[in-house]
Amino acid sequence: MEEKKLSEYEEEEKKEESIELRWDNEDDRSIITQLLKSLGFDQTAKREDLFVKQIDKDNAVFVDFSKSPKGAFYAGRGSKIDVNELPEYKAFRYLQKGRGRINPDNPNQVIVTDDEGREQIIEIQRYEEKPVVVRSEFYIEWQGRKYPIKQEFVENIMGRFYPNIKGIIDVVQRAEAVKEWVTEMIKEPQKITKKKPEDKRDPEYYEDAEDIESKDYLCVFKATVVRSDGKVFTAHGSAHPLSVSGNMRPKVIEMAETRALARALRFAFNIHQPVAEEVEEEKEVDV
């Protein structure tokens, strides 16, 4: 009798697993995308297998199918959110197994069927960010005048604002405050992360090598900025595949040069805030 029950249980498990939606099944991808969007997730622009949802002002949650065909949920760096307890996580797992549906009368509710066959409702919260007027808080002072960094060059990274290198270059050129700058590679990387050629799902996805933490991948640049008044400022910038975002990992040379120039310009004009290119990518935490 026990053997029969066990067999039935195993069969039920196999049946449930066979209907579970997976990213490695191309037919499932559009369904998965629609389900996640119905839960408030957005598909990232650079990777079709990475989704993100802003939970509140300071926290975001990601679903990454490059880590697992079933979708790996994780929170952004510094977040104290327990992803397993999020209604979005629970609702998606039910939907993924065909045991849930969006309430047609309330799109913020997911009706699920638990292990005992009872229906339950999972409420999905929608975070609506209040309009924020970003003021020109970034500027340089030159010859008695303040030159603001244009807002189009200010980036919002996880709720904090950073000017990017384009904004710094734009403002010093408008102020005619720089005579010239020169960059020099101090340490050339011995190895460069290569694109994963067989991954047809995402042309911008790069595979980490086994020795990815090696200093052989490190690149260091030196930048020298000469202001219009003749004063000289020097800074260094480095980049490693683990200190840049995924799709930029093969471009550590360009990123190291950008960071060196950004630091030299910041030193020259007393800009205390790091530029967007200096900010490390959000740490991925598997749950």
FENUR-V496880 format. One record per residue. PSI is psi in whole degrees, 0 to 359 (none if undefined). OMEGA is omega in degrees with one decimal (none if undefined). D_CENTER is the distance of its C-alpha to the mean C-alpha in Angstrom with 2 decimals. Layout:
psi=PSI omega=OMEGA d_center=D_CENTER
psi=PSI omega=OMEGA d_center=D_CENTER
//
This chain:
psi=316 omega=178.8 d_center=51.99
psi=320 omega=-179.4 d_center=49.02
psi=322 omega=179.9 d_center=48.29
psi=317 omega=179.7 d_center=48.30
psi=317 omega=-179.8 d_center=45.89
psi=318 omega=-179.9 d_center=43.55
psi=317 omega=179.4 d_center=43.80
psi=321 omega=179.7 d_center=43.05
psi=316 omega=179.5 d_center=40.02
psi=320 omega=178.7 d_center=38.71
psi=320 omega=179.6 d_center=39.38
psi=320 omega=178.2 d_center=37.49
psi=316 omega=180.0 d_center=34.47
psi=321 omega=-180.0 d_center=34.64
psi=317 omega=-179.4 d_center=35.05
psi=320 omega=-179.6 d_center=32.01
psi=326 omega=-177.4 d_center=29.90
psi=334 omega=-178.9 d_center=31.21
psi=0 omega=-178.4 d_center=30.05
psi=133 omega=-179.5 d_center=26.58
psi=133 omega=-178.4 d_center=23.89
psi=145 omega=-177.8 d_center=21.84
psi=333 omega=-179.1 d_center=19.28
psi=356 omega=171.1 d_center=21.54
psi=109 omega=-173.6 d_center=24.19
psi=328 omega=-179.3 d_center=23.67
psi=338 omega=-176.9 d_center=25.88
psi=342 omega=-169.8 d_center=23.62
psi=317 omega=-179.8 d_center=20.37
psi=325 omega=178.7 d_center=21.51
psi=314 omega=178.6 d_center=22.77
psi=316 omega=179.8 d_center=19.61
psi=315 omega=-179.8 d_center=17.67
psi=320 omega=-179.8 d_center=20.41
psi=315 omega=179.9 d_center=20.53
psi=322 omega=177.6 d_center=16.89
psi=325 omega=177.8 d_center=17.32
psi=338 omega=177.5 d_center=20.53
psi=3 omega=176.2 d_center=18.79
psi=7 omega=179.5 d_center=16.57
psi=148 omega=175.1 d_center=13.34
psi=140 omega=175.5 d_center=11.91
psi=129 omega=-177.3 d_center=11.22
psi=152 omega=-174.9 d_center=8.34
psi=325 omega=-174.1 d_center=10.33
psi=339 omega=-178.7 d_center=9.63
psi=122 omega=-178.0 d_center=9.88
psi=343 omega=-179.5 d_center=12.52
psi=17 omega=177.1 d_center=12.14
psi=127 omega=-177.3 d_center=8.74
psi=152 omega=-178.3 d_center=9.30
psi=146 omega=174.9 d_center=8.25
psi=131 omega=175.7 d_center=11.05
psi=116 omega=-178.1 d_center=11.83
psi=316 omega=174.6 d_center=14.63
psi=191 omega=-174.7 d_center=16.09
psi=324 omega=-172.8 d_center=15.78
psi=357 omega=-173.2 d_center=14.09
psi=138 omega=175.5 d_center=12.34
psi=152 omega=179.0 d_center=9.75
psi=139 omega=-177.9 d_center=10.01
psi=151 omega=170.4 d_center=8.29
psi=117 omega=-173.1 d_center=10.76
psi=115 omega=-179.0 d_center=10.41
psi=356 omega=173.9 d_center=13.68
psi=338 omega=179.7 d_center=13.40
psi=329 omega=179.8 d_center=14.13
psi=135 omega=179.3 d_center=16.88
psi=343 omega=176.5 d_center=18.72
psi=349 omega=179.8 d_center=19.16
psi=116 omega=176.6 d_center=15.50
psi=121 omega=177.9 d_center=13.99
psi=136 omega=173.8 d_center=13.01
psi=158 omega=-179.7 d_center=11.22
psi=162 omega=178.6 d_center=10.44
psi=167 omega=-177.7 d_center=8.20
psi=136 omega=177.0 d_center=10.04
psi=354 omega=-178.3 d_center=13.53
psi=142 omega=177.3 d_center=13.78
psi=13 omega=-179.2 d_center=17.23
psi=135 omega=171.3 d_center=16.76
psi=101 omega=-173.4 d_center=18.61
psi=324 omega=-178.7 d_center=16.66
psi=338 omega=-178.7 d_center=19.95
psi=356 omega=-179.8 d_center=21.68
psi=138 omega=176.9 d_center=19.52
psi=329 omega=178.2 d_center=21.58
psi=320 omega=179.6 d_center=18.70
psi=311 omega=-178.2 d_center=18.57
psi=316 omega=-178.5 d_center=22.36
psi=318 omega=-178.5 d_center=22.85
psi=320 omega=179.5 d_center=20.60
psi=322 omega=176.3 d_center=22.44
psi=313 omega=-180.0 d_center=25.71
psi=322 omega=-177.8 d_center=24.82
psi=328 omega=-178.8 d_center=23.64
psi=6 omega=179.5 d_center=27.10
psi=22 omega=-177.4 d_center=28.99
psi=25 omega=178.7 d_center=30.09
psi=162 omega=177.9 d_center=28.61
psi=150 omega=177.3 d_center=28.75
psi=134 omega=179.0 d_center=27.59
psi=117 omega=-177.8 d_center=30.48
psi=338 omega=-179.8 d_center=31.96
psi=346 omega=-179.6 d_center=33.39
psi=101 omega=-176.6 d_center=30.25
psi=351 omega=177.9 d_center=26.79
psi=10 omega=178.8 d_center=25.37
psi=140 omega=174.1 d_center=27.29
psi=124 omega=179.1 d_center=26.97
psi=121 omega=-176.9 d_center=30.32
psi=160 omega=176.8 d_center=30.18
psi=119 omega=-176.5 d_center=32.97
psi=183 omega=-175.7 d_center=33.05
psi=339 omega=-179.6 d_center=34.73
psi=10 omega=175.7 d_center=38.09
psi=9 omega=179.7 d_center=37.91
psi=143 omega=178.8 d_center=37.45
psi=138 omega=177.1 d_center=35.29
psi=159 omega=178.7 d_center=32.84
psi=128 omega=175.8 d_center=30.64
psi=122 omega=-179.9 d_center=27.04
psi=130 omega=178.3 d_center=26.03
psi=124 omega=-179.6 d_center=22.55
psi=142 omega=176.6 d_center=21.58
psi=122 omega=178.4 d_center=20.08
psi=121 omega=177.9 d_center=18.35
psi=108 omega=-178.7 d_center=19.76
psi=130 omega=178.6 d_center=18.62
psi=142 omega=179.8 d_center=21.76
psi=131 omega=-179.5 d_center=22.12
psi=128 omega=176.6 d_center=21.52
psi=111 omega=-178.6 d_center=23.50
psi=116 omega=-179.0 d_center=21.77
psi=159 omega=179.9 d_center=24.67
psi=76 omega=-178.3 d_center=25.08
psi=349 omega=179.4 d_center=24.74
psi=129 omega=-178.6 d_center=23.91
psi=168 omega=171.4 d_center=26.98
psi=153 omega=174.2 d_center=29.29
psi=128 omega=-178.9 d_center=33.01
psi=122 omega=178.1 d_center=35.32
psi=46 omega=174.7 d_center=39.10
psi=5 omega=179.9 d_center=39.34
psi=152 omega=174.4 d_center=36.79
psi=131 omega=177.9 d_center=33.27
psi=108 omega=-178.2 d_center=30.87
psi=148 omega=172.7 d_center=27.75
psi=127 omega=-176.4 d_center=24.41
psi=143 omega=-177.1 d_center=23.87
psi=335 omega=178.7 d_center=21.38
psi=344 omega=179.8 d_center=19.96
psi=14 omega=177.4 d_center=18.66
psi=125 omega=-176.0 d_center=17.06
psi=143 omega=175.6 d_center=13.33
psi=110 omega=179.6 d_center=12.06
psi=106 omega=-179.4 d_center=9.16
psi=45 omega=174.0 d_center=9.21
psi=358 omega=178.2 d_center=12.83
psi=147 omega=-174.7 d_center=14.03
psi=136 omega=180.0 d_center=15.32
psi=135 omega=172.6 d_center=15.44
psi=148 omega=176.5 d_center=17.62
psi=173 omega=-175.2 d_center=16.48
psi=327 omega=178.1 d_center=18.93
psi=322 omega=179.3 d_center=20.34
psi=321 omega=179.5 d_center=21.37
psi=314 omega=-179.9 d_center=23.07
psi=318 omega=-179.8 d_center=24.94
psi=316 omega=-174.5 d_center=25.93
psi=322 omega=-180.0 d_center=27.40
psi=331 omega=176.8 d_center=29.37
psi=322 omega=177.0 d_center=30.75
psi=324 omega=-179.1 d_center=31.84
psi=352 omega=-176.0 d_center=33.52
psi=45 omega=-172.8 d_center=35.03
psi=354 omega=-177.7 d_center=34.22
psi=132 omega=176.7 d_center=33.38
psi=314 omega=178.2 d_center=35.99
psi=166 omega=170.4 d_center=33.90
psi=153 omega=-178.6 d_center=31.18
psi=139 omega=176.1 d_center=31.11
psi=149 omega=-178.0 d_center=28.53
psi=132 omega=177.7 d_center=29.56
psi=124 omega=-179.6 d_center=27.89
psi=319 omega=178.1 d_center=29.01
psi=114 omega=178.2 d_center=27.51
psi=134 omega=178.8 d_center=26.74
psi=136 omega=178.6 d_center=24.44
psi=337 omega=179.9 d_center=26.72
psi=149 omega=176.7 d_center=24.14
psi=133 omega=177.2 d_center=21.27
psi=130 omega=-178.0 d_center=18.65
psi=154 omega=177.9 d_center=19.82
psi=142 omega=177.5 d_center=18.41
psi=102 omega=-169.9 d_center=19.14
psi=331 omega=-173.9 d_center=21.93
psi=358 omega=-178.7 d_center=22.76
psi=96 omega=-177.8 d_center=19.46
psi=347 omega=-177.5 d_center=20.48
psi=325 omega=-173.5 d_center=17.83
psi=104 omega=-177.8 d_center=15.11
psi=348 omega=-179.7 d_center=16.49
psi=13 omega=179.0 d_center=13.29
psi=134 omega=-179.4 d_center=12.75
psi=138 omega=-176.7 d_center=14.17
psi=135 omega=177.6 d_center=16.04
psi=131 omega=176.0 d_center=16.34
psi=161 omega=-178.9 d_center=20.00
psi=329 omega=-178.5 d_center=22.04
psi=32 omega=-172.6 d_center=22.69
psi=336 omega=-178.6 d_center=19.14
psi=358 omega=-178.4 d_center=19.93
psi=147 omega=176.8 d_center=22.98
psi=352 omega=177.5 d_center=23.72
psi=339 omega=-179.3 d_center=24.84
psi=353 omega=-174.3 d_center=21.36
psi=137 omega=176.1 d_center=21.42
psi=137 omega=-179.1 d_center=22.22
psi=134 omega=177.9 d_center=23.86
psi=155 omega=172.7 d_center=25.07
psi=136 omega=178.7 d_center=27.61
psi=138 omega=178.3 d_center=27.82
psi=126 omega=-179.6 d_center=30.94
psi=129 omega=175.9 d_center=31.25
psi=115 omega=178.8 d_center=34.73
psi=166 omega=-179.4 d_center=35.14
psi=338 omega=178.6 d_center=37.84
psi=5 omega=175.8 d_center=40.08
psi=350 omega=-179.8 d_center=40.02
psi=141 omega=-174.0 d_center=38.00
psi=137 omega=179.5 d_center=35.74
psi=136 omega=-177.4 d_center=32.41
psi=144 omega=177.4 d_center=30.67
psi=163 omega=178.2 d_center=27.30
psi=154 omega=176.2 d_center=25.31
psi=143 omega=-179.4 d_center=21.70
psi=160 omega=176.3 d_center=20.17
psi=143 omega=179.0 d_center=17.27
psi=149 omega=-179.7 d_center=16.72
psi=330 omega=-178.8 d_center=14.47
psi=356 omega=179.9 d_center=13.14
psi=11 omega=177.1 d_center=12.43
psi=164 omega=-178.8 d_center=10.30
psi=159 omega=-171.4 d_center=7.19
psi=309 omega=-175.1 d_center=8.52
psi=351 omega=178.5 d_center=10.31
psi=359 omega=-174.4 d_center=11.77
psi=326 omega=176.8 d_center=13.29
psi=356 omega=-174.1 d_center=16.66
psi=44 omega=-178.3 d_center=16.85
psi=332 omega=179.3 d_center=17.35
psi=310 omega=179.2 d_center=20.65
psi=320 omega=-177.5 d_center=19.39
psi=321 omega=178.6 d_center=16.67
psi=319 omega=178.8 d_center=19.40
psi=317 omega=179.1 d_center=21.79
psi=316 omega=-178.7 d_center=19.56
psi=321 omega=178.8 d_center=18.94
psi=314 omega=179.8 d_center=22.68
psi=318 omega=179.9 d_center=23.74
psi=317 omega=-179.1 d_center=21.49
psi=319 omega=180.0 d_center=23.02
psi=319 omega=178.1 d_center=26.49
psi=323 omega=178.2 d_center=26.26
psi=318 omega=177.9 d_center=25.05
psi=319 omega=-175.3 d_center=28.00
psi=330 omega=-174.6 d_center=30.35
psi=19 omega=171.6 d_center=29.66
psi=44 omega=175.8 d_center=28.83
psi=110 omega=-173.9 d_center=25.25
psi=330 omega=-177.0 d_center=24.01
psi=130 omega=175.7 d_center=20.40
psi=155 omega=177.9 d_center=18.04
psi=164 omega=-175.8 d_center=16.56
psi=324 omega=-177.5 d_center=12.93
psi=344 omega=178.8 d_center=13.20
psi=345 omega=-176.5 d_center=14.48
psi=127 omega=179.9 d_center=11.69
psi=157 omega=177.6 d_center=10.09
psi=157 omega=177.2 d_center=6.49
psi=134 omega=-178.3 d_center=5.84
psi=132 omega=179.6 d_center=8.41
psi=126 omega=-178.5 d_center=8.47
psi=113 omega=179.5 d_center=11.80
psi=140 omega=179.4 d_center=13.84
psi=none omega=none d_center=16.31
//
